[in-house]
Amino acid sequence: MATEEWIRKAIDNGRLYDELPARVRQLLPVAEWKQKVKTHCHQRGLRWADSLAVTACGEQEYYEDLVRYFRQAMRVFPYHMGDYVCQILRITPFRYYCDLLFAVMRDEQSYDRIPNFTAADIVRVVGIGRNEFISIMNQCKAKKVLWRINKAIVKEFLPAVPLDIYIDPWWIAHVVNMAEEEFQELTPSELRVCRAIVGSNGLPAAQLPDDILQALHKRGLVYLDVPVLPTDHVSIPPLEGFVSNKDAEGVGDKGDPMEGLLYQLFVATSERADMAALAQVLSVDVGKMTEAVSIACRLGFGTNITASADPGRETKATSTPVNPFVLQLSELDDAESPRAGARTAEAVVGSAEDQSGGALAIVVDAEVTSFLMMGAMSPGLKRHSVSLFEGGRVTGHDVISDMVKELHLSVEAGRGFEGEMQRLSGYCSALARALETVGAAGGGSAVELLRKESLTSLAPAAAARVLAHSYRAVLPIAPLPFPPLPLSPLRPGPANFGATVEASTPWLQLVLYVTLRQGPPCLVMPAGQRLWRLPPPLLGATHVLVWPWSPAAVRAEAVPSLLPAEFLLPQLNEALTRTALLLQPLQLPHGELHTVDVPLPLVGEVGTHVEGIGAGGMRVRVPAPPRLRHAVQQLGLSRSLGYLRLLRVGEASQEQQKTAADEGPATVSSPTAASPTSAPDAFADLLGSVGAPQQPLQPQAAPNPGSGARPTDSPTEEERPAAEAGGTWVPLQLA
């Protein structure tokens, strides 16, 4: 039977209907095949002349259906097809978005259902954002009976003309196919401009009067092309005007490939690399890359450095047409050869080093980003937080300097708060110090803030090439969520001060336990083994920690997974069909896992106890493993940044619990916030050959609200002793 997946691949490969196997043609009529071809090309946003759609339908039918498909999916207007959609079909972005808004309001859908980039372009073209959308819906619903009878009244509240948009000097103006009535209504000056545009087959906006160009554009008589060449260099400024709604619906083949490419562009773009090199890093077609950059520049999310310096340059001779059969976006998900990936990364890294060298990346997770957004006490910091959350990174010397300034302002503004807001202020303070210290220790290298989750849209090989292309050192400031960054010491790339893919397997845990001569009970089960009953080491355990050797094989969202003993047998048999497992039986009467993260590298002497960070950001003291410093040195981790996670396997005695209760909890920043305070010191030491030596950084205490000075009987966080955590503690993992 011809499956949808097989048909999709056949269309991707450009196979004609007559080239399909006979058994497939018997099950798939030619009319149904043509419809599938057309729908597939619409979903990919392919041009009619450059796709298999030329065998399925006529050009006008294809583009009319494509506009309808895009509008129903609420995608960004197909600007890259403006030479037909705007010039021949005479569909303008304003009309397109008004029809889209009408459909959303008619069906009484939420504004949040409009995808991010589409919502941002609607604000730019139509002037309707979230507040305007809600206001129009309230006015419509105020009509009561009339609104229930006739939903078309929403058109009365939509704008009649588009806004004046910002036009860069290097954008190219083209004239549409005018009707005779439109031609006769042109003023003499407008007629001269139109003739000049037609005579030159498009003119840069810099060569045209702005008022006449705006007037013609608002009437739909001129459309604008935003040309991007493979040799152009582009930068991504802080996101201004970004609408945080939702991503386009659908994943894989049903999602919007342009939206995914735009998010990849935010993470991977570097001023040092042109579009051809960037396309090589991301393994996408150069034509698709220039289309995505064109949309980013049109929406104000990108700056074409090359074009801005030469608005009157020639763009037609060097433009690269899109060949959809060379490379499709679906290939981003395909497994790539590590050897080929290493060669590509090495070539790109070598090219980058020849130009100006890489930057230093401070990698944070989504939790830190959300805390920044909630703890921002200044509009400027809120803007940078949105750039980090939506764009995936904050880059640029001036931008980072401004962010540090805004972080300090937020800390000052939050000094009078307590509780959760004081904790959020602590995150801002720690991150500001991290940026300052790493910048001072980096010897003039640029510092960037990178959100780890922004790399998840890339295939591992592509993410590794992006990191190798952009950075010379990567510094994670917290135990990052699974999976680890796709960096390996066996391939060219930046210095990685965090966990590697190789170090994230259970092998490292077993080596850690052997080196420390201490650890929880472990049972290793090879892949393919089938259990009829639980092995004796697992009997009597209330829960079991399960560590798969290949988390991707079992589609693990988090590692490890804590499973109750009641459901253990069927789940183990299912996982063992795909990968080997490391099992750790535990006695957890209340089903709670108690862990403490001890920061690395170790500072000072290690006595009988070490301080770490427990649940909820509690600062606690736990018994230190006897061979801790020796094991850290033997494993080569004395200059690494991260945590040694300890697990409590025995309950605390009543005396220990009473002592801890009498001392009271000492609340400090959570692991993600405490890490920036210690990480820059270690990083400055590791890069001590450049920059001035850094002084140890101590967390600042926030004064009590309503008082100018701290009362003497109220200790600061660093003065307050850490709570004693009794019980038996053993090493669990390195994070």
N, C-alpha and C positions, 0 to 999 in steps of 0.2 A: 504493500500500500504506500502511495506517495505521501509522506508526512510533510507537515508545514516546514520543518527544519530543512528537509532535503530540497524542497521547492525554493526556499529562501537562498540556500547556497547556490542552486542552479541559476537563479536570477543574479546573484552577486557575481557569478562567473561569466555572465553575459551569454548564456546559452539560449539559442532560439528554440521555438516550440518544436520544430522539425528535428532538432538534435536531441530531444528527450527520448529515453527508451520507449519502446512500443507499449510496454505494459503500463507506463506512466501516462502516455497519451490516451490509452483506453479508459483510464480512471479520471483523467483531467481534461474536460472539453476545452477547445481552443478559446472559447469566450471566457471561461472561468480563468484560464491561464493569463489572458490579456488583462483581466481585472486585477489579478494578483500582482502582475508586473506593474501596473499603474499605481496600485496602492503602495507597493514596496518603494517605488521611486518617489512618491509623495512623502512617505515617511522619512526617507533619507534627504529630502529636499534637493533632489537632483534636477538639473536642467533637462528639458525634453531632448534636445539635440545631442546631449552627451550621455544618454542613458538608453537602456533597452526599451524605454517607453515609445521610441520611434516606431517600434513594431507592433505596439498595442493600441495606439489611438492617434488622432490628429493633434497638432500643436495647440490649437485654440482650446479644444476640449480638455487637453491635459492641464493647461494652466488655469482654466476656469475651475476645474475640479481641485487643483492644488490649492488655490486660494480658499476654496470652501473647506478643504481638509485642514489647512492651517488655522482658519478661523474657529472651526469646531474644537480643535485641539488647543486653542488659545496660545498659539505660538507667535513669536515676533514676526512682523511683516517681512515677506520674502524680498528684502532689499537687493539681494544678489541676483534676482531675476527681474530687476527694474526695467531692463531694456524691452521686456515683453509685457510684464504685468502693469507697469506704469505707462509705458510709451504706446502700447497697442491696445491693451484692455482698458486703459484709462482708470485703473483702480489706484487711488492714492492711499498712503498710510492713514490719513485722517478718516477717510470713508471706511477703510478696513477696520479701524479701531472703534469707530462709532457703531458699526454693525456688531462688533464683538461685545461691546458694552451693552448694547440693546439686548442681545441674547442672554447675557448674564443677568441683567436686571429683570428681564421678562420672566425668567425662570426663578427669580428671587434667590439666586445663589449668593454666597458670601463673597466679599471682595478678596478674601484670602485665597480663593480658588484660582485667581489669575496668577500665572507663574511670575517669578521675580523679574526677569528681563522684559517680559511683555508689559507688566505693570509699570516698570520704569519708563518704557518707551511711550506708554499711554500718557503718563504725566508730561513727558517732553512734547508730545505732538498735540494732545487734546486738552491737557491741563486738568485732568480728573485724577485725583489721588484718593486715598482712603476717606478723608473727611468729606470731599466733594461727592464721592460715591454714596456715602451714608446719607448726606443731605438730600441728594436727589431721590433716594429710595424713601426717605421720610416724607418728602413732598408728594411723591406718587401715592403712598399709602394713606396720606391725608385725604385723598379724593374718595376713599372708602369704596362706595358702590361702583363708581366709575372705574376705579383701578381693578376691581374684581371682574368687571365686564370686559374692559378693553385695556390690555396691558401695553398697547401701542402708545399710550399717552406718555410713556417714558421718553419718547423722541422729542417731546416738547421741551424737556429740560436738558437735553444734550446740546453742546455748543454747535453753532452754525458754521463757524469758520475755524481753521486751525490756528495755533499760536505762531508767533514769530519764533523760529528756532535759531539756535546758534549755528552758524555755518563757518567752518574753518576755511582759510584762504585756499587750501590745496584741494578742496572738494570740487568735483567736476559737475557742471550743470549741463543737462541735456533737455532738448525740447521734445514734447510729446507730439503725437499725431493729432493736430487740431482740426476741429470742424470749421466749416466756412464761417459760421456765425462767430465763433471764438476769434478767428483770425481778423474779422472785420472790427471787432471790439477793441483790438489792441491800439494803444496810443502810439504816436510816432516813435517815442523813445523805447517803448517796449518792443516795437517792431524791429528797431535797429538791433536791440540786444538779442532777440530771437534769431535774426538773420546771421549775426556774428557767431552765435552758438552753433547753428546748423552748418554754417560754412566751415567751421573748424572741427566739426563732429565732436562737439563738447569743449567747453572752456572752463578753466579754473575760476573759482569764485573771486579770487583776487583781482581778476581782470574785468569784473562786472560791477556795476553800481549796486550797492547792497539793498537800497530801497526798492529798486526795480526787480531785483532777484527775489526778494522776499514777497513782493506782490504777485509775481508770476508763480512762485512756488505755492502760495496760499490758494491760488485759483486752480491749481493742478495742471498748469501749462508747462511747468518745468519740474523735472525730477533730478535728484542729486545722487551722484555716485561717489563713494568713498574708496578710492583706489588704494590698494596696499600691494606692494611688490615683494617678491621673495628676498630682495636685498635691503628692505626697510628694517630699521631698528625701532622698537616700540617700548614704551615704559607704561607701567600701571600705577597711576597716582592713587592716593586714598579715595575710596569709593564715596562719591558725592551723589546724592539723589537715588541711591539704591533702595529698592522697595523689598523689604524682607517679608515675602508672602510664603510661597511654596515653590518646590521644583515642579517641572512639567510632569504630568502623569505618565506612567508607563516606565518600564525598565527594559534594558536590552534593546531588542529590535523594535519595541513599541514606544520607547522614549524618544526624546528630542536630541538627536546627536549634536546639534549646534549648541544647545545649552550645556551639555557635558563638556564639549570642547572649550567653551568660554570659561568654565570653572577650572579646567586644566590650564588654560592660558593664564589665569590669575596667579596660579602657583608657579608656573615654569618660566614666565617671561623674564628676560634679562636684557638690560640696555646693551650689553656687550654682544649679544647674539642677534643675527638677522633672522628673518622668517624661515629661510631655508634651513638654517641650523636648528631652530626651534622645532620645526616639523620633523627633523631627523631625531631629535631628542624624544619627542612624543610619539614617533612612529606613525605619523599621519601624513596624508597627501598635502603638498604645499598649497594647492588650490583651496582645499578645505581650511587650512590654517589661515590663509589671507582673508577668506570670507569671514571667519570668526573674528579676526582682528579688526576687519572693517566694521562689523557690528559693534564691537567694543568701543572703537573710536567714535562712531556715530552716536552712541548712547552717552559718551563722555567718560567711559570707564577706561579708556586707553589714550595714549598720546603718541602719534607717529612722529618720532624725532626727525627722521630723514625727510619726510614730506614737509614738515613745518619749516625746515631750513631752506627748502627749495620748492615753493608752491607751484612754480611754473614748469616743473620737470616734465619730461615725456613719460607717459605711463602705458601707452598702447603697445609699443614695440617689444617691451620686456615683460608684458603680462603673461601669466601662465594659465592656460585653460585647465579646467578640472577634468581628469579622466577617472570616472568612477570605478573602472575595472582594474586600475593600477593598485589601489589600496583603499579598502573600505574601513569605516570606523569600527566595525565589529571586530577587526583584527586586533584592536587594543586588548581584547579579552583573551586572545589566543596566547598559549604558552610560547615563550621565546627561548631560543637557545642561549644558555649562559655564556658560551664562548662568543657567540655573535654579539650579545649584549656587552660583553667586556670590551670587544674591539670597538664598538660604537662609542661606548662611554670613554674609552681611552682617547679616541680621536677628538671627541668634543672637549674633554678636559684639557688635552694638550692645546687645542685652539684657544680655550678660555685663558689658560695660563699665559699664552703668548701675548694676550691683550692686556689684562690688568690683574689677573689672579682672582680667586673666589672670595666670597664673603663668609662671615661667621654666623651660623644659624642657631638661635635659641629656640628650641622646639617645646611647645606647650600643647596641652590637650584641650578638648572642648570644655572641660570643667573650669579650667583657668579662664578661658574666654568668657564663659557665662558669668563667672565671678567679676570679671572686669566690667562687663556690661551692667551688672547690678550695682557694683561699687563705684561707678563713674559719677563723680560729683561735679564734673565740668562738661560742657557741650563738646569741647575738643576731644576729650578722652572717649566720649560716647562715639564720636565719629571714627576714631582709630579702632575701637572695639568692634564696630560694625564691619570695618575693613578686614579685621582679623577673622571675624566669624564668617562673613560671606565670601570674601576674597581669598582667605586662607593664609595671608601673610601681611606684614607691614614692612615696607622696605624703603630705602632712601635715607641718606644721612640727615637731611633736614627734617624729614618726617619722623625719624626715630628720636631726634633731639626734641622735637615738639611733643612727642608722646611722653618722653621722660619728664618734660616740664609739666604736662597735664597730669601725669601720675603724682608728682609731688604736690600739685595743687589739690588733687583729690584727697591726698593724705592729710594735708593741712585742714581741709574742709571737714574731714571726718574725725578730727581729734576729739570732738565733744560727744561722739557716739559711743555706744557700748553694745555688747551682745553681738549679734550677727553682723551688724554694720561695722563694728570694730574689726571683726574678722575680715570682712571684705576690704576694709582700708589696709589691713595688713598685707593682703595680696598685692595691692597697688604699690605699697612701699617696697616689698620684696622684689617685684618685677622691675621697678625703677633702678634699684641697686644692681640687679643682674645686668641690665642693659648698660649701665654706666661702667661697671667693672669689666665686663667682657669687652666693651669698646676700648677701654684704657689698656687692656692687656693684649689687644689684637694687633698692635703695631700699625695702626692706620687702616686696617681692613674694615670694610663696611660690616655693620651688624644688622641682621634682619630677625624678625619675629615670625616664626612659622608654626601654623596650627597643624598638628600631626594628622588629623582626620582629613585634611584637604588632599592628602596623597592617596586616599583610598579609592578615588575615582580612576586612578591610573593602574595599569598592570604593574606587578612588582618590578619587572625589568625596566619599564618606562619610568617608574618612580625613582629607581636607582640612578638612571641616567640624568634625571632632573636634578637630584641631589649632587651628583658628580659634576654636573655642568655649572651649577650655581654656587657651590660652597666648597671651602677648603677645610672646614671643621663644623661638626654638628654637635650641639650641646643640649641634651634633654634635661629640663629642669625638674622633672618629676617622673615617677614610675609611669611610663606611657602605657595606655591601654593596648591590649592585644589587637593586631599582630605587631611585632617589632618593626623598626625601620628596615627597609630592604637593602642594608649595607653589609658588606662582607670584607674582611681583610684580605681575601683571596682575589678581589677584583679592584681595579682602580676606582678611587672615590675619595671623599673627604675623610678626615680623621673623625672617628665616631667615638664619643665619650659615653655612649649609652650601650644598651644591650644589642647584640647582633642576632641575626637569624640563627646562626650556629649555636650561640650561647643560650638560646631560648628553648632548646630541646631538653628532655629529662636527663640526658647524659651529664650536663653540667651540674644538675642537682646531685646526681650520684657521686660525681667527683667531689663536690662540696662536702657531702656527708662523710666520704672516706677521708678527706683531708682534715676535717674538723674532728673526725672520730666520734661524731654525734649526729643524730638525725631521727626523724620519725620512722617507724617500721615501714618497709617498702616491699612491694611485690611486683615484679615485672612479668608481663604476660605477652608472648609473641603474637603477632598478627596471624589470623587463621585458626587460632585455638578456639574450641567450643566447650563451654562449661555446662555440665548437667547439674552441678550443685556448687555452692560457693566453696573456695579453697579454705582450709583450716585457718590461715592467718586472717581471713576476713570475718570469721565467725565471732560473734560477740560484739562487733563494732556497730555503733549506731549510725555512723556516716562514713563515707569513703571519699577521699580526694582522688579524682581521676585526671591524670595528665596524659593526653594523647601524644604519641611521637609525631604524628602528622595532623595538626589541628584542622587543616584545610580538608582532609579526607572525611572528617566527621562533621564538617561545617560548624566548628565550635565558635560561638560568639565571644566566649570568655574562657580563659585557661588559668587555673584548673576549674573543674566543675565539682561541686559538693553534692553527692548523691546520698539519699537516705538508704539504709540497708534493705528496706522492704521492696524497693523497685530495682535493686542492683543487678540481679542476674540477667533479666532480659536486656537491660541497657548495655551491660558488658558484652553480651553475645553479639549485639548489633554493632557495637564499636569495633570489636575484634575482627569483624569481617573486612575492615578497612585499614586498620593501623594497630601497632603495638601500643600497650598501655602501661603506665606506671601507677600503681594503686597504693594508697596510704590509708590504712584503716584507723579510725579515730573514735574516741568515746566523747560524744558531745550530748550530754543529757538535755540541754536546752536547745540544741541545734544551732548554736552560735559558734562561729570560728573566731578566736581571739588571736590577733597578730600584732606585732610591733615592727616598725621599719627603722632600722639603725642606719643612719646616713654614712655613705662612703664618699671619699676616702676617710679613714679613721684619723682623727686629730687628737694628738696628745697620747698619754699613756692609757692603756686599757686595763682597768682594775677588775675587781670581781663583778662589777655591774657596769652596764652601758645605758645611755639614754637614747630613747627613740620616740617615735610618734605612733600613738595607738589610734583606736577608733575615735572618730569625731575630732581629730587633731589634738588629742590629749598627750601631753608630755609625760612620759613614764620612764621609770628605771627598772630594768630587768637584769637577771643574772647573765653575765657574759659567758659565751662558750669558752672553755679553757684555752683553746689553741686559736683564738680568733685572729690576732694579728699575724701569726705565723701562716695561717691558711690564706689570708688575704694576699700576703706577699708571695706565697708559693703559687697561687693561682694567677699571679700577674695583675692583680686588681688594686695595687697600692696607689695607682694614679688614675683610677677609673672613678666616674661619678655615678652614683646610684644608691641602692639600698640593699642591705641584708635583711630579709624578712624572717623574723623569728615567730614560731608557732608555740602556743601554750598547749601542752599535752597533759598537764596535771593541774587540778584545781588548787587555788591558794588556800592556805590554812586560815582558820578563824582569826588568829593573831595577826597574820599578814593583812587580811581584809580590814581589820580594825585599825591597823596602823595607817593603811592607805586612806581610809575614810577620815581619820583624824587630820591627816596632812591636807586633804582636800585636793580636788583636781586643779591642775595648772594648765589652763587653756592657752595654746599657741596656735599658729597657723596650721592648717591641714597639710598633709604631705606635699600637695602641689604648691602650697604657698611657702612652706619652710624650705623647700629645695632651692629656690633662687637665692636665699640668704647664704647657704653654704656653697653652692655650686660656683659662683663667681670667684671665691677665694681660691678654690682648687684650680679653676680654669686659669686664673692669673698666674698661679704657680707653674702650671703646665706650659704656659706661653711666656714664662718669665724672661726669656731672652729679648723680648720686645716690650716696650712700655715700662712705666714706673711700677715699682712693687706696690701691691695693694695692702691696705690696712685691714685687719679683721673687721667684718661688719657685724654689728649687733642689732637685733630687732628693736625698733623704737616702741616705746610704750605710749599708749594714748591716755591723756589725763582724764580725770573724772569730769563728766559734764557739769557745766556751771561753775567751775573753779579754775582759777588761773594757774595754780600749782597743785601738784599731787600731794595729798595728805600723807604724813609720815607713816601712818598705820595701814596704808594701802600699797602693798608691794607691787612692783611692775612684774610683767610676765617673766623677764629673765631673772629677777630676784627671787621669784617664788620657786620653792623646791619642786622637783618633779615628783609625781606620785609613784609610790612603790607598787609594782605589779608582782605579786607573789606567784607561786606555782612553779612548775617545771617548764622551761622554755628550750626549744631545740631549733636549729636552723631549718628553714623551709625552702627558700629560694633566693636567688639574686635578682633584683629588679632594677 
